[in-house]
Amino acid sequence: MTELEIRTARVKVSGGDLEISSYLAEPIGDGPFPGVVVIQEIFGVNAHIRDVTERIAKEGYVAIAPAIYQRQAPDFEVGYAEEDIVTGRKYKEQTKASELLSDVQSAVDYLKGLSSVKDDSFGCIGFCFGGHVTYLAATLPDIKAAASFYGGGIATGTPGGGPATINLTPKITGTIYCFFGTEDSLIPNEQPEEIEAQLKKYNIKHRVFRYPADHGFFCDRRGSYNAEAAADSWTRVKELFNKELKAG
């Protein structure tokens, strides 16, 4: 498929009493198109996340990346230095699952209000902390396809505290693909195994992909970038979204 021409914009998504800064990318041409919510790493809606949002739009989706740290640090955006990691983790610890789910739903509702978007065909993709949030978001009825990249802590906790997110697996309503690196120092290999076991147990439509790679392997701005794993996982994401959002 030839990549489509796109346009981008900074927009505000209404989340109740909160205005969520978001990055929107959409194809130029006849729609309507499926919608995809892109969930940031701990580093904010930075250049990498904006690039992913644009890449998804070029494939024929209206993509939006909401700033999920809007409550903690409006317009937060950093790189990948050690001090950036410390700051990003600090804000991550201040988030709550209920608020994150509300923010994702608000982004979906914003897309529903666009004439260029199909009102019944939505997906979600997220990386690092956003991979965990994507697993949460997969429980939303609107989400038909979810791509969770190296989401840490899914099997051991949940944002804001409480039972681990993995306990919500039976509530996943669509198809979920999970991507992990077998050399990820932040996610022991037994955690992806536990996640896969739960997805099988509850007959959730899923696939779990493992690569000989470290955490953050999809991001070409990080030292842990793995070109082969990134290319294969991107192919899988396109297959997922095409099947569940375009053909579904």
Backbone bond lengths (Angstrom), bond angles and torsions (degrees), N, CA, C in turn:
res aa  C-N    CA-C-N  psi(-1)  N-CA   C-N-CA  omega(-1)  CA-C   N-CA-C  phi
1 M - - - 1.462 - - 1.536 110.31 -
2 T 1.327 116.73 133.21 1.450 122.01 176.45 1.519 109.86 -73.57
3 E 1.329 116.11 134.29 1.457 119.15 178.61 1.517 110.35 -63.48
4 L 1.324 115.61 141.45 1.452 121.31 -178.99 1.526 110.80 -86.87
5 E 1.309 115.18 153.98 1.466 120.34 170.42 1.529 108.07 -71.79
6 I 1.316 116.12 143.49 1.471 118.99 -177.07 1.528 110.58 -131.44
7 R 1.316 114.28 166.76 1.466 121.22 169.23 1.519 107.76 -128.89
8 T 1.309 117.18 152.35 1.454 121.68 -177.95 1.521 110.21 -127.90
9 A 1.324 115.61 158.27 1.464 120.30 179.22 1.524 109.75 -159.42
10 R 1.302 115.52 152.19 1.458 122.01 169.18 1.517 106.94 -91.65
11 V 1.314 116.39 125.71 1.457 120.47 -176.18 1.524 110.21 -130.55
12 K 1.314 115.47 165.75 1.459 122.19 175.78 1.523 108.76 -113.03
13 V 1.315 115.79 127.45 1.456 121.84 178.46 1.521 108.16 -104.02
14 S 1.313 116.29 129.30 1.459 120.36 179.88 1.519 110.10 -79.94
15 G 1.343 115.60 119.55 1.463 121.23 176.78 1.504 110.74 -120.03
16 G 1.332 116.44 67.70 1.451 120.26 -174.73 1.518 109.55 72.75
17 D 1.344 116.63 -117.36 1.461 120.19 178.66 1.524 111.29 -91.42
18 L 1.319 117.01 13.27 1.459 122.31 -177.13 1.519 110.55 -119.27
19 E 1.327 116.53 132.66 1.451 121.72 172.78 1.532 107.50 -99.46
20 I 1.320 116.87 115.96 1.457 122.05 -174.21 1.525 109.64 -98.23
21 S 1.338 115.94 115.88 1.454 119.82 175.22 1.533 108.85 -63.91
22 S 1.329 116.89 134.54 1.463 120.42 -175.36 1.522 110.12 -144.39
23 Y 1.316 114.41 155.05 1.463 121.36 178.00 1.516 108.24 -110.52
24 L 1.323 116.54 122.53 1.462 123.06 -175.23 1.522 110.42 -112.47
25 A 1.319 115.51 134.00 1.466 121.22 173.89 1.522 107.96 -133.21
26 E 1.321 116.56 130.87 1.466 119.48 -178.05 1.518 111.09 -142.42
27 P 1.327 115.81 147.91 1.464 119.98 178.74 1.527 111.10 -66.18
28 I 1.308 115.14 148.74 1.454 120.89 172.59 1.527 107.15 -94.33
29 G 1.311 116.34 120.02 1.459 118.88 -178.89 1.511 111.42 143.82
30 D 1.327 114.43 -172.62 1.450 119.97 -176.40 1.516 110.69 -71.43
31 G 1.289 116.78 129.77 1.457 122.85 173.90 1.516 107.98 -106.34
32 P 1.309 117.81 -153.38 1.457 123.31 -1.17 1.526 111.64 -79.69
33 F 1.340 114.99 158.31 1.453 122.28 -178.45 1.531 109.98 -114.51
34 P 1.324 117.34 153.60 1.464 119.28 171.59 1.529 109.87 -64.01
35 G 1.331 116.08 158.78 1.454 121.55 179.72 1.523 111.61 -109.98
36 V 1.325 116.70 145.07 1.456 122.12 178.66 1.524 109.62 -134.46
37 V 1.330 116.08 130.43 1.462 121.98 175.46 1.534 107.59 -96.34
38 V 1.325 116.63 128.40 1.464 123.05 -179.38 1.529 108.26 -106.05
39 I 1.332 116.24 124.72 1.461 120.46 -176.21 1.529 110.32 -107.55
40 Q 1.290 114.84 125.84 1.456 124.17 -175.03 1.527 113.80 -64.05
41 E 1.335 114.72 164.39 1.451 122.01 165.34 1.538 107.59 -79.14
42 I 1.331 117.47 -169.17 1.464 119.71 178.39 1.528 111.76 -71.25
43 F 1.334 117.15 -3.21 1.458 121.56 -172.54 1.531 113.38 -95.60
44 G 1.327 117.42 7.03 1.452 121.39 178.59 1.523 112.81 86.67
45 V 1.318 115.00 -175.66 1.470 120.84 178.02 1.534 105.98 -83.05
46 N 1.311 114.86 74.34 1.463 120.80 -174.95 1.531 110.86 -93.24
47 A 1.332 116.03 -168.60 1.470 120.08 -174.43 1.528 112.10 -59.21
48 H 1.323 117.04 -38.55 1.465 120.14 -179.99 1.521 111.15 -64.42
49 I 1.304 117.40 -46.09 1.471 120.61 -178.93 1.520 110.54 -67.30
50 R 1.306 117.63 -38.08 1.466 119.62 176.27 1.526 110.59 -63.94
51 D 1.326 116.27 -38.33 1.463 120.26 178.24 1.524 110.76 -64.09
52 V 1.326 117.69 -43.92 1.461 120.85 178.07 1.529 109.99 -61.35
53 T 1.331 116.26 -42.77 1.464 120.95 179.39 1.522 110.63 -59.37
54 E 1.310 116.56 -42.02 1.464 120.63 178.75 1.528 111.56 -68.71
55 R 1.324 117.15 -39.76 1.470 120.45 179.57 1.531 110.48 -61.71
56 I 1.311 116.32 -39.20 1.465 120.18 178.93 1.527 110.15 -66.52
57 A 1.329 116.69 -41.97 1.466 119.72 178.99 1.525 111.13 -62.14
58 K 1.320 117.00 -37.90 1.466 120.47 179.91 1.525 112.15 -65.28
59 E 1.335 116.55 -18.13 1.463 121.04 177.48 1.528 112.40 -88.96
60 G 1.332 116.87 -1.75 1.459 119.35 175.83 1.515 115.40 105.08
61 Y 1.332 115.94 32.79 1.473 121.56 178.31 1.523 109.06 -130.86
62 V 1.320 115.37 149.57 1.458 119.08 169.41 1.521 106.40 -89.29
63 A 1.331 116.44 115.52 1.457 121.41 -172.97 1.521 111.05 -113.63
64 I 1.319 115.07 142.26 1.466 120.07 -179.34 1.522 109.36 -138.82
65 A 1.330 115.46 135.79 1.464 121.64 179.18 1.524 109.04 -117.08
66 P 1.334 117.67 100.00 1.462 120.52 178.79 1.522 111.39 -78.32
67 A 1.316 116.90 146.40 1.462 121.64 178.08 1.530 108.67 -80.02
68 I 1.318 116.19 99.94 1.462 118.94 -174.22 1.528 112.74 -78.07
69 Y 1.324 117.22 -1.13 1.470 121.29 171.48 1.530 111.28 -101.50
70 Q 1.320 117.66 20.80 1.461 120.55 -175.14 1.527 112.07 -57.61
71 R 1.321 117.33 -37.84 1.471 120.84 -179.79 1.525 112.17 -71.53
72 Q 1.328 115.72 -35.14 1.454 120.33 -174.79 1.532 113.01 -87.74
73 A 1.331 116.16 -40.04 1.464 120.72 -173.55 1.525 109.66 -156.67
74 P 1.328 118.11 86.20 1.464 120.98 -179.93 1.528 111.75 -55.14
75 D 1.328 115.40 137.09 1.466 123.26 177.40 1.529 112.85 63.14
76 F 1.318 116.89 24.07 1.462 120.97 179.20 1.518 110.05 -66.90
77 E 1.327 114.88 131.20 1.462 121.11 179.19 1.517 108.44 -159.47
78 V 1.320 117.16 121.68 1.458 121.42 179.92 1.522 109.93 -137.97
79 G 1.336 114.77 177.26 1.450 121.07 176.69 1.513 110.87 -95.39
80 Y 1.352 116.58 -139.71 1.463 120.06 -171.06 1.534 112.91 -126.20
81 A 1.323 116.58 21.59 1.460 120.34 176.00 1.526 109.63 -70.87
82 E 1.320 116.05 163.60 1.465 120.31 -177.50 1.526 111.98 -58.07
83 E 1.325 116.92 -40.90 1.465 119.39 179.48 1.528 111.52 -66.74
84 D 1.337 116.93 -30.45 1.463 120.69 176.44 1.525 110.75 -67.46
85 I 1.315 115.93 -39.30 1.464 120.73 177.85 1.515 110.11 -62.55
86 V 1.321 117.44 -43.84 1.460 121.79 179.86 1.526 110.56 -60.75
87 T 1.338 116.57 -46.07 1.466 120.73 -179.34 1.524 111.04 -66.22
88 G 1.327 116.25 -44.57 1.460 119.60 -179.68 1.515 112.48 -61.33
89 R 1.321 116.68 -40.10 1.463 120.20 178.60 1.534 110.97 -67.32
90 K 1.315 116.72 -34.75 1.465 120.05 178.57 1.529 110.79 -60.41
91 Y 1.324 115.79 -44.69 1.467 118.91 178.94 1.521 111.46 -70.41
92 K 1.319 116.58 -35.30 1.466 119.94 177.98 1.522 110.38 -57.86
93 E 1.320 116.56 -41.97 1.461 120.96 -178.12 1.520 112.58 -66.11
94 Q 1.309 117.79 -14.78 1.461 121.61 -179.40 1.534 112.78 -93.88
95 T 1.324 117.13 -2.75 1.460 120.15 -178.46 1.533 111.54 -84.71
96 K 1.316 115.09 162.02 1.461 122.26 177.88 1.527 109.36 -130.20
97 A 1.300 116.12 141.42 1.464 120.21 -177.37 1.519 111.98 -56.97
98 S 1.328 117.09 -42.32 1.458 119.97 -177.63 1.518 111.49 -62.84
99 E 1.341 116.75 -38.97 1.462 120.05 179.85 1.529 110.98 -71.86
100 L 1.312 116.60 -38.26 1.461 120.07 178.15 1.526 111.12 -63.26
101 L 1.326 116.14 -43.33 1.460 119.93 177.56 1.529 110.66 -62.78
102 S 1.330 116.00 -39.78 1.459 120.13 177.50 1.522 111.21 -62.51
103 D 1.330 116.41 -39.77 1.467 119.87 -179.78 1.529 111.26 -66.33
104 V 1.334 117.00 -41.81 1.464 119.92 178.31 1.527 110.26 -64.16
105 Q 1.326 116.16 -43.56 1.465 119.52 178.91 1.531 110.71 -63.14
106 S 1.321 116.67 -37.85 1.460 119.87 177.79 1.528 110.96 -63.15
107 A 1.335 116.44 -37.95 1.463 120.02 177.14 1.523 110.81 -65.45
108 V 1.334 116.51 -41.60 1.465 120.55 176.27 1.524 110.47 -61.23
109 D 1.330 116.19 -44.91 1.461 120.27 -179.58 1.528 111.17 -63.02
110 Y 1.325 116.51 -35.65 1.469 119.73 176.17 1.529 109.76 -62.77
111 L 1.333 116.33 -45.43 1.459 119.44 178.89 1.522 111.26 -61.38
112 K 1.319 116.45 -37.71 1.468 119.81 179.24 1.517 111.84 -59.90
113 G 1.323 116.53 -27.34 1.454 120.97 -178.73 1.514 114.25 -82.40
114 L 1.327 117.51 -2.76 1.464 121.45 179.41 1.522 110.10 -93.98
115 S 1.309 116.41 134.17 1.471 120.45 -179.21 1.526 111.84 -66.74
116 S 1.326 117.03 -19.82 1.464 120.90 -177.94 1.522 112.91 -83.00
117 V 1.334 117.68 -2.29 1.461 121.78 -173.05 1.527 111.79 -112.80
118 K 1.342 115.36 134.18 1.463 121.06 171.23 1.521 107.47 -66.50
119 D 1.318 117.36 134.09 1.458 119.00 -171.90 1.529 113.78 -86.75
120 D 1.320 117.56 7.53 1.463 119.06 -177.39 1.530 112.42 -136.06
121 S 1.332 116.76 22.93 1.460 118.81 -172.48 1.531 109.78 -143.26
122 F 1.350 115.95 92.09 1.452 120.74 -173.76 1.525 111.90 -130.22
123 G 1.328 113.99 142.31 1.446 120.70 176.95 1.513 110.61 -128.61
124 C 1.329 115.29 176.23 1.453 121.11 -179.70 1.522 108.47 -147.32
125 I 1.328 116.44 143.19 1.457 121.86 176.14 1.515 107.89 -141.54
126 G 1.337 116.81 138.89 1.451 119.25 -179.36 1.514 111.69 -152.17
127 F 1.319 115.26 158.32 1.456 122.55 -173.18 1.525 111.17 -129.03
128 C 1.354 115.71 140.22 1.459 120.22 176.68 1.540 107.90 61.11
129 F 1.317 119.61 -125.01 1.460 120.07 175.45 1.524 110.43 -56.40
130 G 1.331 115.82 -35.66 1.461 119.62 176.74 1.509 113.03 -64.66
131 G 1.339 117.19 -25.58 1.458 120.40 174.49 1.520 111.07 -66.99
132 H 1.329 115.60 -38.00 1.468 120.26 175.45 1.529 109.79 -66.15
133 V 1.332 115.98 -46.18 1.464 119.92 179.58 1.526 110.85 -61.26
134 T 1.331 117.03 -35.92 1.464 120.57 177.64 1.519 111.10 -62.97
135 Y 1.331 117.21 -39.21 1.470 119.94 176.72 1.524 109.75 -61.22
136 L 1.327 116.52 -41.36 1.464 120.40 174.25 1.530 110.54 -61.24
137 A 1.328 115.61 -47.75 1.462 120.68 -175.66 1.520 112.46 -63.57
138 A 1.330 116.90 -25.30 1.464 120.15 178.88 1.528 112.06 -62.53
139 T 1.333 116.78 -15.88 1.476 120.07 177.91 1.520 112.05 -82.69
140 L 1.324 118.16 -8.49 1.463 121.01 178.54 1.525 109.69 -75.70
141 P 1.316 118.45 133.70 1.464 120.76 -177.16 1.522 114.45 -57.25
142 D 1.329 117.87 -28.82 1.465 120.63 -178.35 1.523 113.59 -73.11
143 I 1.331 117.29 -21.16 1.463 120.39 -172.99 1.530 110.26 -86.16
144 K 1.328 114.93 111.16 1.462 120.40 -179.16 1.527 112.89 -91.95
145 A 1.339 116.59 -21.91 1.460 120.69 -178.06 1.519 108.65 -146.39
146 A 1.334 116.09 131.95 1.459 120.99 -179.26 1.519 109.78 -132.09
147 A 1.340 116.24 135.90 1.463 122.34 177.35 1.515 108.10 -120.67
148 S 1.323 116.15 108.13 1.460 122.43 -175.47 1.518 109.92 -105.47
149 F 1.341 116.28 113.21 1.462 121.72 -179.80 1.522 110.80 -100.03
150 Y 1.331 114.56 122.91 1.464 124.11 176.87 1.532 113.34 32.82
151 G 1.339 114.00 57.43 1.457 120.17 178.09 1.520 110.75 -79.34
152 G 1.318 116.46 109.99 1.455 120.45 -178.53 1.523 112.44 -78.88
153 G 1.311 116.51 146.70 1.455 121.81 172.23 1.512 116.53 81.09
154 I 1.328 118.07 2.50 1.470 120.14 -178.77 1.524 110.81 -58.61
155 A 1.330 116.22 -39.06 1.467 120.83 -176.17 1.518 113.18 -87.06
156 T 1.332 117.18 -8.24 1.464 119.17 -172.08 1.519 115.36 -122.34
157 G 1.331 118.79 -14.09 1.456 119.76 -176.87 1.512 111.81 -166.76
158 T 1.333 115.35 -172.30 1.463 121.24 175.89 1.521 107.95 -150.87
159 P 1.320 118.71 149.87 1.462 120.29 -179.27 1.531 112.03 -57.45
160 G 1.315 115.80 128.31 1.451 121.14 -179.82 1.511 114.93 88.59
161 G 1.333 116.34 -7.50 1.455 120.25 179.18 1.512 113.18 97.24
162 G 1.320 115.73 161.55 1.454 121.61 -178.25 1.507 110.96 116.71
163 P 1.341 117.33 -174.27 1.465 120.91 -179.93 1.523 111.22 -57.39
164 A 1.316 116.29 146.59 1.458 121.08 -177.88 1.523 111.34 -59.09
165 T 1.321 115.33 146.36 1.464 121.78 -178.09 1.524 112.21 -56.35
166 I 1.310 117.54 -30.24 1.457 120.79 -179.40 1.521 111.91 -56.83
167 N 1.322 117.21 -25.28 1.464 121.05 178.84 1.526 112.94 -67.85
168 L 1.318 116.58 -14.32 1.464 120.69 178.33 1.521 112.50 -89.25
169 T 1.321 116.85 0.96 1.463 121.02 -177.66 1.523 113.59 -49.64
170 P 1.337 120.52 -42.04 1.473 119.31 -179.35 1.523 113.58 -61.73
171 K 1.335 117.52 -17.36 1.458 120.98 -177.50 1.525 113.06 -89.67
172 I 1.328 117.27 -3.23 1.461 119.51 177.67 1.527 109.11 -66.34
173 T 1.319 115.98 127.40 1.464 119.94 -169.74 1.523 114.30 -101.55
174 G 1.344 117.45 -20.54 1.457 119.95 -177.69 1.515 111.69 -117.46
175 T 1.319 115.95 -141.30 1.461 122.56 178.60 1.522 109.12 -107.41
176 I 1.328 116.56 137.25 1.458 120.64 178.55 1.522 110.73 -126.93
177 Y 1.310 115.22 133.18 1.459 122.48 172.25 1.528 107.27 -110.42
178 C 1.327 117.12 133.28 1.459 122.13 178.57 1.525 109.29 -118.58
179 F 1.327 115.87 137.63 1.463 121.85 -176.59 1.526 109.77 -123.73
180 F 1.324 116.43 126.01 1.458 121.04 -177.88 1.524 110.70 -134.89
181 G 1.324 115.26 155.42 1.455 121.70 172.46 1.511 109.48 -103.20
182 T 1.312 117.44 131.66 1.473 120.12 -177.98 1.523 111.71 -73.35
183 E 1.338 117.32 -11.23 1.459 121.45 177.58 1.527 111.54 -107.97
184 D 1.324 116.25 20.63 1.466 122.46 -178.37 1.525 109.57 -75.42
185 S 1.325 116.54 114.04 1.463 120.40 -178.76 1.524 112.51 -73.63
186 L 1.333 117.34 -14.38 1.461 120.90 -178.69 1.530 112.88 -93.95
187 I 1.322 116.71 -16.55 1.466 120.63 -177.80 1.522 108.72 -130.73
188 P 1.324 118.32 99.19 1.470 120.74 178.27 1.525 110.57 -56.75
189 N 1.327 117.16 145.03 1.462 121.15 -175.14 1.521 113.80 -60.25
190 E 1.321 116.94 -24.33 1.466 117.78 179.14 1.531 112.27 -68.86
191 Q 1.335 117.53 -21.90 1.464 118.98 179.44 1.526 112.32 -70.73
192 P 1.327 120.24 -47.08 1.464 118.96 172.52 1.526 112.59 -58.69
193 E 1.318 116.72 -35.04 1.463 119.57 177.48 1.521 110.77 -63.65
194 E 1.334 116.00 -41.41 1.467 119.68 178.93 1.521 110.85 -66.29
195 I 1.334 116.50 -40.47 1.458 120.35 178.45 1.530 110.61 -62.30
196 E 1.324 115.98 -46.21 1.460 119.80 179.87 1.518 111.31 -62.09
197 A 1.324 116.85 -38.54 1.467 120.70 179.11 1.527 111.10 -62.98
198 Q 1.329 116.50 -40.27 1.461 119.77 179.70 1.531 111.17 -69.70
199 L 1.311 116.94 -39.36 1.463 119.72 177.84 1.529 111.16 -62.32
200 K 1.331 115.75 -38.53 1.462 119.79 176.67 1.526 110.99 -68.95
201 K 1.317 115.70 -42.95 1.460 120.65 -177.05 1.520 111.57 -56.77
202 Y 1.332 116.06 -40.86 1.469 119.92 -175.73 1.528 112.71 -99.79
203 N 1.325 115.96 14.15 1.467 121.35 175.08 1.522 113.24 54.76
204 I 1.329 114.71 39.85 1.457 120.09 175.20 1.531 108.55 -80.85
205 K 1.302 116.93 135.23 1.467 119.97 176.30 1.534 108.26 -67.03
206 H 1.324 115.45 120.77 1.457 118.02 -172.11 1.521 111.99 -159.91
207 R 1.324 114.48 165.85 1.453 123.11 163.74 1.524 106.92 -145.46
208 V 1.320 116.30 143.11 1.463 121.44 176.56 1.521 107.82 -119.02
209 F 1.334 115.96 122.17 1.460 121.79 -177.92 1.522 109.36 -109.25
210 R 1.317 115.18 136.15 1.463 120.92 178.55 1.524 109.11 -123.96
211 Y 1.310 115.23 136.80 1.463 121.22 -179.67 1.529 109.65 -127.16
212 P 1.336 117.87 148.62 1.465 120.54 175.16 1.527 109.40 -74.11
213 A 1.321 116.13 71.68 1.464 122.09 -171.95 1.520 110.18 -146.68
214 D 1.329 115.55 166.45 1.456 122.58 -179.16 1.535 109.72 -95.86
215 H 1.316 115.19 176.83 1.455 122.04 176.49 1.533 109.68 -59.12
216 G 1.326 116.13 140.41 1.456 120.34 178.11 1.511 114.61 79.17
217 F 1.321 117.75 21.18 1.466 120.52 -173.17 1.522 114.07 -64.21
218 F 1.324 117.78 -18.68 1.466 119.61 -177.59 1.521 112.51 -83.28
219 C 1.316 117.65 -19.25 1.466 121.91 -172.76 1.522 111.33 -89.55
220 D 1.330 116.53 113.99 1.462 120.43 -177.27 1.526 113.18 -77.32
221 R 1.306 117.08 5.42 1.463 121.56 176.09 1.532 111.94 -103.72
222 R 1.334 115.89 2.52 1.456 120.20 -179.42 1.533 110.11 -112.26
223 G 1.319 114.83 152.80 1.450 119.48 178.99 1.514 113.41 -64.22
224 S 1.323 116.85 -20.96 1.461 121.74 -178.84 1.534 112.78 -87.75
225 Y 1.326 116.59 4.05 1.471 120.30 179.95 1.520 110.63 -55.15
226 N 1.334 115.23 134.69 1.456 121.66 178.11 1.526 106.79 -127.30
227 A 1.322 116.42 105.98 1.468 121.24 -172.48 1.518 112.84 -59.70
228 E 1.328 117.05 -41.07 1.464 120.17 -178.14 1.527 111.07 -66.93
229 A 1.332 116.52 -45.31 1.461 120.23 179.44 1.526 110.69 -66.01
230 A 1.329 116.45 -39.40 1.462 120.26 179.55 1.522 111.22 -63.39
231 A 1.324 116.64 -43.20 1.461 120.48 -178.75 1.524 111.43 -65.50
232 D 1.328 116.59 -44.90 1.460 119.16 -179.02 1.526 111.10 -66.26
233 S 1.320 116.99 -43.27 1.463 119.45 -178.51 1.526 111.56 -66.22
234 W 1.328 117.20 -34.31 1.464 120.05 176.96 1.523 110.38 -65.13
235 T 1.322 116.72 -39.56 1.461 120.10 175.76 1.520 110.69 -60.23
236 R 1.325 116.40 -41.65 1.467 121.04 179.14 1.527 111.60 -64.51
237 V 1.326 116.16 -40.75 1.466 119.97 178.69 1.520 110.38 -62.15
238 K 1.319 116.33 -45.15 1.467 119.39 179.61 1.523 111.11 -62.25
239 E 1.319 116.60 -39.26 1.467 120.15 177.23 1.522 110.61 -62.38
240 L 1.328 116.58 -45.15 1.464 121.64 -179.60 1.522 111.40 -59.56
241 F 1.339 115.58 -52.59 1.457 119.07 -176.34 1.528 111.53 -66.95
242 N 1.320 116.78 -37.61 1.461 119.50 179.67 1.533 110.72 -63.71
243 K 1.321 115.94 -42.87 1.461 119.98 -177.80 1.514 112.68 -70.89
244 E 1.340 115.73 -45.86 1.464 119.65 -172.03 1.523 114.10 -89.20
245 L 1.319 117.75 -26.45 1.465 120.17 -174.65 1.530 113.04 -106.89
246 K 1.323 116.89 -37.87 1.460 119.40 179.87 1.516 111.93 -89.18
247 A 1.324 115.56 -47.88 1.461 119.51 -177.75 1.526 112.02 -86.99
248 G 1.332 116.28 -22.51 1.463 120.65 -174.48 1.506 113.16 -76.18
